Amino acid sequence: MKRLLTAGLFTALLVLGSGTVASASCYGDLNGDGVVDAADDEVLKSVFGAQDGDADYLVEADLDGDGVIGGTDYAALQRAKADGC
C-alpha cells in the first residue's frame, strides 16, 4: 500500500491486482487507521507545539496548515472526532 498524508487528511491508495485503485480519506485520522479517535489525540499531543522545520513537526497534525501544531489543530481534531469519518 502507498500512503500520501497531507495536512491531516489521510489518503490511502491501494492498487488491486486488477489495476483498480481504491482510495479512502478521513480528515483528522493522524495515525492512518481509518477512524478519528483517542489514538489520533495521542499523535497530536506527541507533537504539540512543534513548528514547521522542527524535527518532530508532523504536517498531518497541522490541521489548520499554519505551520504550528497548537490549540486550533487540537480543536479541529475534536470536531473531526465528533463528525466521524
Secondary structure, 3 states (H helix, E strand, C coil): CEEEEECCEEEEEEECCCCCEEEEEEECCCCCCCCCCHHHHHHHHHHCCCECCCCCCCHHHCCCCCCECCHHHHHHHHHHHHHCC
